[in-house]
Amino acid sequence: MGAMPEEVEPIVAKLDNLKETVYAANTYYEGFYKGQEVVVAYSKIGKVFATLTATILIEKFACEKLLFSGVAGAISDDLQIGDLIIASGLCQHDLDITAFSHPFGYVPEGEVCIATDESLREIAKKVAEEKGLTLKEGIIATGDQFVANPERKEWIGTTFNADALEMEGASVAVVCTALNVPFFILRAISDSADMDAGFDFDAFLESSAKISADFILSMVDTIER
């Protein structure tokens, strides 16, 4: 699963016996990668669309695991364009009911930070080692905003101890946790989430998405049937 066509096209291009299904105003791609049955979809940008797509992948297509491939903006100074980061946990930086004495990112019966599946993270680390890639791990913050403001970026990093930010991951985490489906979020850094983020995003989206997609396919090949 990805949020934009650029994030899933490199995966769809490598599937065998491809079948397209149009459902709920979106296209789902069913096929096989080295004998492993997969379903691929891009959700469109934002938490609502990501929630819808993740739910359909699980409820209609009976997906047993959900892997998200895409790009993100860096918060941590340790992350550079092209770096890969896997989410140890995900939070919603734009969720705010602090007027009721709750912390940012929290709603009753929810969690501020939702952990991803540990076994899938271990597979990712194994793939990275085999490929000779550096794979970083940290908290990824999600919100319905493309952050291009250094003050906002700093606030998100400080408030949630977040290393990167994007617009879909935490909603996927909520869906998968509720439906008891293991999930994994991989992001390739496409911009630095500062005042020049728009320029960097346009320049590096395609190459970063391909890096992330290639890694996800290697994970699919590694996951036990």
C-alpha positions in Angstrom: 0.0 0.0 0.0 1.1 3.5 -0.8 -0.5 7.0 -0.9 0.4 8.0 -4.4 0.7 6.3 -7.8 4.5 6.9 -7.7 4.7 4.8 -4.5 3.0 1.7 -5.9 3.8 1.7 -9.6 7.3 0.1 -9.1 5.6 -2.7 -7.2 2.7 -3.3 -9.6 5.1 -3.4 -12.5 6.8 -6.5 -11.1 3.6 -8.5 -10.4 2.7 -11.6 -12.5 -0.9 -12.5 -13.5 -2.1 -9.0 -12.7 -5.8 -8.4 -12.1 -7.3 -5.0 -11.5 -10.4 -4.5 -9.4 -12.2 -1.2 -9.1 -14.0 -0.8 -5.8 -15.0 2.2 -3.7 -13.6 4.7 -6.3 -10.2 3.1 -6.3 -8.2 0.4 -8.1 -6.8 -2.6 -6.4 -4.1 -4.7 -8.1 -4.0 -8.4 -7.4 -1.1 -10.5 -8.6 1.9 -12.7 -7.6 5.5 -11.8 -6.8 7.8 -14.8 -6.9 4.9 -17.0 -6.0 3.6 -14.8 -3.2 0.0 -13.6 -3.6 -0.2 -9.8 -3.0 -2.8 -7.0 -3.4 -1.5 -3.5 -4.1 -3.3 -0.2 -3.8 -2.6 3.5 -3.5 -5.0 5.2 -1.2 -4.7 8.8 -2.2 -3.2 11.3 0.2 -4.3 11.7 3.8 -5.6 9.9 6.8 -9.2 9.4 5.7 -8.3 7.8 2.3 -5.6 5.7 4.0 -8.1 4.4 6.5 -10.6 3.5 3.8 -8.0 1.7 1.7 -6.5 -0.2 4.6 -9.9 -1.4 5.7 -10.8 -2.6 2.2 -7.5 -4.5 1.8 -8.3 -6.4 5.0 -12.0 -6.8 4.8 -12.7 -7.3 1.1 -9.3 -8.8 -0.1 -8.5 -10.7 3.1 -5.0 -9.4 3.4 -3.2 -11.1 6.3 -0.4 -8.5 6.6 -0.1 -4.9 5.5 3.1 -3.3 4.3 3.1 0.4 3.5 5.7 1.8 1.1 6.2 5.5 0.6 8.1 8.7 1.3 8.3 11.0 4.3 9.8 14.2 5.4 12.7 14.2 7.9 12.5 15.7 11.4 15.6 14.2 12.8 18.9 15.8 11.7 20.2 12.2 11.3 17.9 11.6 8.3 19.0 12.6 4.8 17.2 12.5 1.5 17.1 8.8 0.3 17.5 7.3 3.8 15.2 4.5 4.8 13.3 4.6 8.1 10.9 2.0 9.5 8.3 3.0 12.1 8.7 1.5 15.5 5.5 3.4 16.3 3.1 5.9 14.8 1.2 8.9 16.2 -1.2 11.6 15.0 0.4 15.0 15.4 -2.8 16.9 14.4 -5.1 15.1 16.8 -5.9 17.6 19.6 -8.4 17.4 22.4 -6.0 19.0 24.9 -9.0 21.2 25.9 -10.2 18.2 27.8 -6.9 17.7 29.7 -5.7 14.9 27.4 -2.2 14.9 25.8 -1.7 15.7 22.1 -2.4 12.7 19.8 -4.7 11.0 22.3 -8.4 10.2 22.3 -10.2 8.0 24.9 -9.8 4.3 24.3 -6.9 5.1 21.9 -3.2 5.3 22.1 -0.8 8.3 21.5 1.7 6.0 19.8 0.8 2.6 18.2 3.6 0.1 17.8 4.2 -1.7 14.5 4.7 -5.5 14.2 8.0 -6.5 15.7 8.4 -9.6 13.5 8.0 -7.5 10.3 10.6 -5.0 11.6 13.0 -7.9 12.1 12.5 -9.1 8.6 13.2 -5.5 7.4 16.4 -5.4 9.3 17.4 -8.8 7.8 16.7 -7.5 4.3 18.7 -4.3 4.9 21.6 -6.3 6.1 21.5 -8.5 3.0 21.3 -5.5 0.8 24.1 -3.6 2.6 21.7 -0.8 3.4 21.4 1.4 6.4 18.0 1.2 7.9 16.9 3.6 10.6 14.1 3.0 13.1 12.0 5.5 15.0 8.7 7.2 15.6 6.8 8.5 12.6 4.2 11.2 13.0 1.1 11.4 10.8 -1.2 14.4 10.1 -3.4 15.8 7.3 -0.8 18.5 6.6 2.2 18.8 4.4 4.6 20.4 6.9 6.8 23.1 5.4 7.4 25.1 8.5 10.5 24.6 10.7 8.7 25.6 13.9 5.9 23.1 13.4 8.5 20.4 12.5 10.4 21.1 15.7 7.2 21.0 17.8 6.2 17.6 16.3 9.6 16.2 17.0 9.7 17.4 20.6 6.1 16.6 21.4 6.0 13.1 20.0 9.8 12.2 20.0 9.2 11.8 16.2 12.0 11.3 13.6 9.9 11.7 10.5 6.4 12.8 9.4 3.9 11.9 6.7 0.2 11.8 6.1 -1.1 8.2 6.3 0.8 5.8 8.6 -1.0 6.3 11.9 -4.4 5.8 10.3 -3.2 2.5 8.9 -1.9 1.6 12.4 -5.3 2.3 13.9 -7.1 0.1 11.4 -4.7 -2.8 11.6 -4.6 -2.8 15.3 -8.3 -2.8 15.6 -8.6 -5.7 13.1 -5.6 -7.6 14.6 -3.6 -7.5 11.3 0.2 -7.2 11.5 1.5 -4.1 9.8 4.7 -2.4 8.8 5.5 1.1 7.6 8.6 1.9 5.5 9.4 5.4 4.4 12.2 6.7 2.2 13.1 10.3 3.0 12.1 12.6 0.2 12.5 16.0 1.8 13.6 17.7 4.9 10.2 19.1 6.0 11.5 22.6 6.1 10.7 25.8 4.2 12.2 24.3 1.0 10.2 21.0 1.3 8.1 21.6 -1.8 11.2 21.9 -4.0 12.9 18.9 -2.5 9.7 16.8 -2.7 9.3 17.5 -6.4 12.9 16.6 -7.1 13.2 13.4 -5.1 9.8 11.9 -4.9 10.2 9.4 -7.7 13.7 8.2 -6.8 12.8 7.8 -3.1 9.6 6.0 -3.8 11.5 3.4 -6.0 14.0 2.8 -3.1 11.1 2.2 -0.7 9.2 -0.1 -3.2 12.3 -2.2 -4.0 12.8 -2.8 -0.3 9.1 -3.8 0.3 9.4 -6.3 -2.6 12.4 -7.9 -0.9 10.4 -8.2 2.3 7.6 -9.9 0.4 10.0 -12.4 -0.9 11.3 -13.1 2.6 8.0 -13.4 4.4 7.2 -17.1 5.0 4.3 -18.4 2.9 
